[in-house]
């Protein structure tokens, strides 16, 4: 029994630094992605107010026919739920920052909080994918600040999901644990692959415009 207790203590002592490192990593990810999303959402909200008060106003992120926030802001997709989309970010990204700061401070968040964050991140990911499709194939213009939100949401979703899988907040069959461990080991592949695919889709969707602007 003494040997078992010593073995368990050794395992716990060895696992504690790993847990601390992982917790600090997810804390920083939540804080940074939440801050980036909040800043981008705030900037978009300010630009939207300027555009509403002065229809001739040119947003700071309207750079050319492709990178044009103004072209996106005047569409119905920019108010998908009956109000400007940036208001969603203003209401949710500060919550993500708060959770990240709490984790960095050493607070152990209960499982229901992580599941709530997972649900919010999953909804945000679906919404971002819908907005990406609309921007590429319906509106025909890209909003630089919106793309900052896209990146923040994808990274937030990916690492929140990995964290919840690794810590058992999202429960999976034992036979899947090997796959979860593999995803954790190659964690950067997911966001990198999404970024590569997104760049290819943008290049393909706006190929003719790029050629005109570069000629």
Secondary structure as GFF3:
##gff-version 3
##sequence-region A 1 215
A	DSSP	alpha_helix	2	53	.	.	.	ID=ss1
A	DSSP	alpha_helix	69	73	.	.	.	ID=ss2
A	DSSP	three_ten_helix	76	79	.	.	.	ID=ss3
A	DSSP	alpha_helix	86	104	.	.	.	ID=ss4
A	DSSP	alpha_helix	111	134	.	.	.	ID=ss5
A	DSSP	pi_helix	135	139	.	.	.	ID=ss6
A	DSSP	alpha_helix	144	166	.	.	.	ID=ss7
A	DSSP	three_ten_helix	174	176	.	.	.	ID=ss8
A	DSSP	alpha_helix	177	185	.	.	.	ID=ss9
A	DSSP	alpha_helix	188	205	.	.	.	ID=ss10
A	DSSP	alpha_helix	207	214	.	.	.	ID=ss11
###
